[in-house]
Amino acid sequence: MKKSAQYLKIVEWSDEDNCFVGRCPELMLGGVHGKNEQKVFAELCTVIEQWITQAENDNERLPPGMAGKKYSGKFNLRLNETLHERLAIEAVKHGKSLNAFCAEALENEVSR
């Protein structure tokens, strides 16, 4: 298996750029653009391979890949006390636990 297989490859349409944009969040944010989704993906794969080769030649450490990673569903979030209090109050006002309220707010934000 190629080392590049451990990295996410995302190709999405960008209304702002009026084309497909390919990116690998672990290595680069955007950089491969084009009108043909398949060609952008193929070029993105090539760029990632080149990135890995260059990093290895330069003895640079590559970040861990996210492809296939399993998530527990838990993470710690540090907030200032004021925001924590505001969130707790809003959760109670909505009849929800702080966790449920925050999870719903995050889901709504990323689903936009």
MARDREN-429179 format. One record per atom (N, C-alpha, C): z, x, y; residue in one letter. Coordinates in pm, whole numbers, plus 50000, padded with zeros to 5 digits. Each point is the difference from the previous one (the first is absolute). Layout:
residues N
ZXYA
...
This chain:
residues 112
500005008349883M
500004991750117M
500005008950125M
499184996450095K
499935007550125K
501274998250082K
500365010350076K
501184999050085K
499834988950104K
498794997450039S
499754989950102S
500354985949952S
500114998249869A
500294986749945A
501404995250039A
500875009150039Q
501364996150038Q
500104994850143Q
498905000750074Y
500024995850140Y
499304986750021Y
500604991750086L
499404987150033L
498715002050078L
499044991849970K
498725000250071K
499764985850050K
500044998350131I
499884986850060I
498754999550085I
499164990049973V
498804997650080V
500124985750051V
500024998550132E
500144986850062E
498984998450112E
499634987750025W
499124997050112W
500825000650127W
499455006450103S
500655000850130S
499164992550103S
500534989150052D
499304992750107D
499885008850124D
501035008050024E
500005008850117E
498875010349993E
499805005949882D
498975010249983D
498664994149956D
500034987349957N
498814993249951N
499375007349880N
500885004549912C
499545006849878C
501175000949903C
499735005049880F
501055002649903F
500665013350035F
501325000649983V
500765012250025V
500735003549872V
499835012349956G
500675004949880G
501125009350039G
501144998449931R
501135008650031R
500835002449876R
500765010450007C
500955003749896C
501335002150072C
500904990049998P
501215000750082P
500845012549979P
500015005449880E
500825011949975E
499415012550066E
498685000450016L
499355011950051L
499384998350138L
499434988250027M
499314997950127M
499904985250030M
500044996650126L
499894986150042L
498634998150065L
499084994749926G
498664997950054G
499225013050004G
498754998950020G
499215012150005G
498674998449930G
499894990449909V
498754997449933V
499554986050041V
498834999450065H
499494987350053H
498594997549950H
499634987249990G
498634996749963G
499814985249982G
498764996049992K
499654985749985K
500024995549854K
499925009549905N
499944996849859N
501355003549935N
500684989949948E
501345001849945E
500025010249885E
499054999249909Q
499965009049885Q
499765014550044Q
499125001850098K
499725013650048K
501215005850071K
500734991750076V
501215004650067V
501035004249896V
500144992049893F
500955003649894F
499615013249934F
498735001649968A
499545012449935A
500245012050091A
499714998450129E
500225011050094E
501495003050014E
500834989450001L
501455001950007L
500495008149881L
499524996849880C
500375007649880C
499635014750014C
498825002750053T
499545013750020T
500905007350101T
500324993350109V
500855006050103V
501395003149945V
500534991249920I
501335002449941I
499955012049906I
498955000949918E
499855011749912E
499945012850082E
499234999950109Q
499895011750087Q
501345003350064Q
500734989750041W
501315001950062W
500955007049902W
500014995349876I
500875005849897I
499615014549973I
498715002649985T
499525013649976T
500405009450113T
499824995450124Q
500345008350115Q
501515002850004Q
500804989849974A
501455001750000A
500425010049892A
499414999049883E
500325009449892E
499565014250036E
498825001450060N
499525013250042N
500925006250105N
500594991550085D
500895004750105D
501465000449956D
500244997549871N
501364999449945N
500884990250076N
499424989150044E
500754989650069E
500494989949898E
501154994850026R
500594989949912R
499414986350034R
499534993149899L
499464986650019L
501114989649988L
499934989350079P
501014989549987P
499834992749867P
501064993849951P
499874992349877P
499084988150021P
499274996549897G
499114988550007G
500744987149977G
499404989050048M
500624986949986M
499304991349896M
498835004049954A
499254991849905A
500794998449871A
500174987849957G
500714997249875G
501505001150008G
500535002850119K
501445001450016K
500674986549978K
501125000149931K
500794987949977K
501084999250107K
500224988050051Y
501014997950103Y
501134991349946Y
501215003050040S
501184992949951S
500234986850072S
499444998550119G
500284988150079G
501205001950091G
500545012050002K
501165003050085K
499685012050089K
500444999150125F
499985011650087F
501064998250107F
500525010950051N
501014999550105N
499325000350135N
500504992250090L
499454999350135L
501145002250097L
499875010050085R
501055002850098R
499614994150134R
500904992450057L
499784993250127L
501135003450095L
499784997750128N
501145001250089N
500864987449984N
501245000850041E
500954989149977E
499564987050067E
499415000950118T
499584988150074T
498914992449924T
499015007149951L
498934993449924L
500554994149871L
500875007349933H
500614995149877H
500724986750028H
500764999650107E
500714987850037E
499034988650030E
498975002850078R
499014989650035R
499334994549875R
499635008849908L
499374995549876L
500964991449917L
501255004249992A
500994992449923A
500194986150060A
500044999150131I
500154987150067I
498794991249975I
498795005650012E
498784992249975E
499944995249855E
500445008449908A
500014996149858A
500904988049979A
501205000450058V
500934988949987V
499424987450063V
499375001550117K
499404988550068K
498924993549915K
499335007949917H
498944994849913H
500514996649860H
501315001349980G
500594996649871G
499605009449888G
499795012650035K
499555009849900K
500935012049999K
499965007349890S
500725012749997S
499255009950090S
500695010250042L
499355010350083L
498825006149924L
500195002649872N
498945005849919N
498784990849994N
500214987249970A
498894990549991A
499304998450133A
500774999450108F
499414998550133F
499125012150034F
500525012049977C
499245012250031C
498785001449909C
500154996949872A
498875000949907A
498884990550044A
500384987950041E
498994990350046E
499335004850128E
500785005550093A
499445005150125A
499025011449974A
500375008949909L
499105011249966L
498744994949931L
500164990549908E
498834994249931E
499064993550101E
500554992550092N
499184993550102N
499255010350086N
500665010950030E
499385010250084E
498845007149930E
500185003649874V
498945007349931V
498894990849949V
500244987049999S
498994990549955S
499064995650110S
500255004350121R
499164996150114R
498605005249986R
